Amino acid sequence: MDALEGARRIAAARDGIVTLGEARTAGLTTHEVQRLCRSGRWRFVARGSYLVDADLYDGVPRRARIRAAVASFGPSAAAVLATAAELHGLAGLRATEVIDLSVPGRVARPARVAHPEVVVHQLVIPPEHLVRVDGITTTEPLRTLADVSLRVDRFSAVSVLDSALNRRLITADDLHSIPQLVRGRRGAVAARSYLGEADGRAQSPLETRARLRCVDGSVPPDALQLEVRDHDGYLLGIGDLGWRGPLVIAEADGRGPHGVPEAVFTDRRRQNRLVNAGWTILRFTWQDTLRPDYIPWTVRQAIAASRQRHR
């Protein structure tokens, strides 16, 4: 196996990234690495890190940029905050090009200038709060949730908590550890208040936001992922948010699974079954959650109409 193929093998398991040290270990010289970059076959990503076979990519993949950034700041660097949440696959935070890292001690300003998309934080992170995700050092899920909850708004914080619970990265009992993790830190009071609103049954940030709007509007759902069955026990459908008494269901229609044609047809058939069984179906989008009054007002109207029909 030649040196270039050896570097490719290393990069294949690391989002296409190889460090200069790894390239040398594979048998390439610094001059050869520079020549590969000049030819466009490799691409410089961050200090000491390169994207192998760069011509096969449309730009530098996000995970590759994160890996290269962490590696460029040395073995003590770790992904934190929103970047850590991204690595763990947690949903609910606004997408950004920023890469959040923590590096112990002082970081020289020139290093920051060399990496304009990187924001360096000096967080005190004990070793037991660090894990490796596909070889990238990052804060473990619970510490990530604690750090994020201190810095974001309520809707984002509860969404990411719901996501962690839904993906079973943490348990409901684990949430009891967060007050200790945030104690004495700015934003701790608000962060603690979000914990009681977390619910792992929410399957998307849109469901979380719709639920919180209903809570704030004094019409909280009494069920999430409500299963509706006929008299023979046949499952007619599952509603994202449910009010069982007045037979009202609210669906959160996002751009993901609901957007493909097959899902649209499935949703229509399911809605027809539920409507024929006497249920009122409401559908809300992300845009609807931006208006504090719209979702709860619509739910109240549906509940009132249902009660009127069933008198």
N, C-alpha and C positions, 0 to 999 in steps of 0.2 A: 504493500500500500504506500503510495507516494505521499509527500508532505501535504499537498493541497487536498487530497482526498481525506487525509487524517483530520485536517481542519474542518472539512465539510461534515464529517461524522460528529465532531464536537458540536458544531453549530446546529446540526439537525435536532439535537436534544435541548437546545437553548434558544429557541425562537429565532434561529438564524444568526445569532451573535457569537463571536469568538473574541477573546481578549488577545492582546499582543503576546502576553505570557503563554497562553494556550497555543497560539500559532507557532511560537518558537518551540514549544514542547513537541508539537507535531512535526517539526523539522524545517519550518520556514524561517527565513532571516527577516530582519526589520526592513531591509532593502526590498525584499520580495513582496512583503506586505504593502509597502508604499507603491510599488509598481502595480500591484493588483488594484489599488485604489485609483491610481492615475488612469488605468485602463477602463475604469467603471465596473469592473467585475466585483470588487468589494467597495464598501462605502464606509467612511468614517462616521460614527454615530456619536460617540462621546470619548472622552480621554481614555485611550487604551482599549477601545472596544470598536469592533467593525461588524458590518452586516455582510455575510458571505453570500456570494452569488446575488448581489444587489440588483442586477438587471432583471431578475425574475420577479421582483416586487414592484408594486406601485407605491413608491415612497417607502418609509420605514414603518413597519407595523408597530402599533401602540405597545404591545407587550415587549417587543424588542427594544424600544426606546426606554422603557422602564428598567429592563434588565441591564442595559448599557449604563444608564444613569446611576443605578445602585453600585455597579461594579466600579465605575469611574471615581467614586468617592471613598473607595477602600473597603476593607473587610468589616469595618465597624458601622457602615451605613446600613440603613433599613428603610424600606418604604413604610410610610405612615399615613394616617388620616384618609382622605378620599382615595389616594392611590392604593393604600392597603385594602380598603373596602372593595376597590375594583379587582384586585388580585384574588380576593376571596369570593368574587362573584356576587357581591351584595348590590341590590338595586335600591334606587331611591334618591341618589345624589345627582346633582346636575353634572352632565358631561363636561369635561374640561381638558385642555391640552397640558395643564400644569402637572408636574410630577412632584409629589410631596415626599421629601426624604428627611430623616433625622440622622445627624452625625454628632457624636459626642464631642464636647469641647468646642473651641472656636474654629470656624471655617473661614479661610482667607477669602477676601472679596474677589480676587481674580478668578477663583474657582467658580464663584457664582456667576460672574460675567461670562465665563466660558460655557455655561449651561443656562441660557436665558429662560428655558421652560421649567427649570428646576427651582423649587422653593425649599430651602434648607431650614429645618427647625432643630432647635436644641432641646429635645424632650428627654426627660430622665426615664429610661426604659430598662428595667431589670431584665436579665437574660431569660428568665422564665416567661416573659411576655413576648418573646420573639419566636417565630417559627419560619420555616422555609416553604414557600409555595413554588413548586417546579424549580427549586434551586434559588429562588429570589428571597432574600431575608426581608421579613415584614412583621408587623405586630400581629399577634394572634387575634382571632375574631373578637373576643370579649374586650380586650384592650383597645382594639380598633373602634368598637362601638362606643366605648367610654370617651375616647378622644374626639370622635366625630360629633357626638351628642353635645359636647361643650361648645362647638363652633358653628352649628347650623341651626336653622329655624325648626320649629316644632314639627311641621309637616314632613320635612326631610328626615329629621331624627326618628320619628315614629315609623316612617317608611322603611328606613334601613334596619331598624330593630325588627320590624315585621319580617323583612326579607331574611334576616339571620335566623329567626325562629322557624320560618317556613322551610328554609333549606336545611334545617336541623344542624346548623353550625353551632348553635347554643341551645340550651333548654330554658324554659321559663324560670327554673330555679337559679340558673346562672345569672339572671338579671339582678338577683339580690346582691351580687358582688360589685355591681357598677357604682353604687353610692360610695363605697370605699375607694374605688379607683379615681373618682372625681372629687373627693373630699378636699376642700381648701383651694380648689382651682376655680378660676373665673368661669362663670356659667354653670356652676355645679347645681344651684337651686333649680334652674330650668331643666337641666339634664335629668335630675331625679324625678321631676314631674312628668317627663315623657314615658317613664317606665310603665306606669299604670295603664297607659293607653296602647301598649304594644299587644299585638294579637297575631300569632303565627298562622292563623287561617287565611289571612289576606294573601292573595297570590300575585299581587302586583302593587307598585306604588300608587297606581290610579285607584285601586280598590281602597287602599289606606286613606288617600286624600278624600275620596267620596264619603267614607265612613266618618272621618273627622269633621267634615262639613255638616253631616247629619247630627253628630254629637253636639257641635256648636250651635246648631239650629233647633236643639231640643226635640229632635225626632231620631234618636239613636236606633239602629236596627236591633232586633232581638235575636238575630241569627246571622251567621256568616256561613257561606258555602251550604246554604239551606237545601236539603234534599226534599223534593216534592214527589210523592208517590200516589198512585191511584188506589182504589179500594182493594185491588188484588196485589198490591205491593210493587207494581211495576214503576220503575223510576221514570218520571216524566221529564225531569230536568233538575239542575242544580243552580241556584241563584247566588250571585255574589253577596248581596245584602238582602235580608228578608225581614218582613214584618208579618208574622204568622197570623195574628188576629184578623186584620183587614185584608189578608191575602195579597200583599204587595211585594214585588221583587224589584230590586234595582241592579242593573247590569253595568259593569264598567267596561266600556268598549275602547280598548287600546289599539295601537297600530300593530301589535305583535300577532298572536295566534288568531285573534278575531278578524284580522285584515285579509287573510288569504281566502280565495273563492270557496274552497271546501268548507272552511269554518263559517263563512257567511250563510251558506245553505244549511249547515247543521244548526246554526243559531236560529234561523227562521223556522225550521221544523220543530225545534225544541220550544220556541216561543209559542208557536201555534198550539202545541200540546198543553202548555201551561195556561194559555188564554182560554182554551176550551174547558179547562178544569176550573175556571173561575178566578184565575190570578190576573192581577194587573202587572204588566211588565214595563218598567221605566229603563231607559238607556242613557247613560251619561258618558261624556268624553272628557279628556284632559282639560279642554277649554272650559267646560262647565265648572270644573273645580276652582277656577280662578275667580269666580264670582261667589262671595261668601253666602249670599242669600238664595241663589238659584236652585241648588239641589234640595235643601230642606224645604223650600217653598213648594217645589214640585212634588216632593214626597207627601207633604201635608195635604195638598190638593188631591192626590191619588187616594190617600187614606180616607179623607172626607167623602169622596165620591164612592168609594167602596162601601163604606158604612151606610151611605144613603141607599145604595142598591140592595143591601142585605137587610134592610129594615122589614 
